[in-house]
Amino acid sequence: MESVKNIELLLEKYFEGETSIAEEKVLKQYFTSETVVPHLEHYRSLFGYFKAEQEEKLEQPIVLTSQKTTLYRWLVAASIALLLGGGFWFTQQEAPQNAIAQSELGTYDSPEEAFEETQKALAMVSGHLNTGIESMGYLNEYENSKNQVFKQ
């Protein structure tokens, strides 16, 4: 049997992570025996746990997934990524043509032509604004009539 001093040194090495497998076996044998010194008794449960866990057997079978299933999943994911990438590329190829067509709307080569078109647009806005102001005249007539009927 090991001396108490040797067991204490092995414990220090064990908690520093410096023990060999043979030294750990000595510690397990000591702490699973009946002759443990009282001041080291609290380590008994630690090494007893290791022994109990070592004797435990796995009852359920381990199910491993096949590599074919994993490969199939990767192929499906890669196909989806290619389809999305192709669709994105196709829409980006169409976008510059549409952008050019939209950017040409409202552009003129000469400043005189742009000035004439701007005057036409402002005249159209002015006409609609004048129509709105004329409609306000009808509202004023309504207000006057209402005030005559309902004298305040």
Protein Blocks (a to p, Z undefined) as FASTA:
>chain_A
ZZfklmmmmmmmmmnopacfklmmmmmmmmmmmbdcfklmmmmmmmmmmmmmmmpccfbd
cddddfklmmmmmmmmmmmmmmmmmmmmmmmmmmmmmmmmmmmgopafbfklmmmmmmmm
mmmmmmmmmmmmmmmmmmmmmmmmmmmmmcZZ
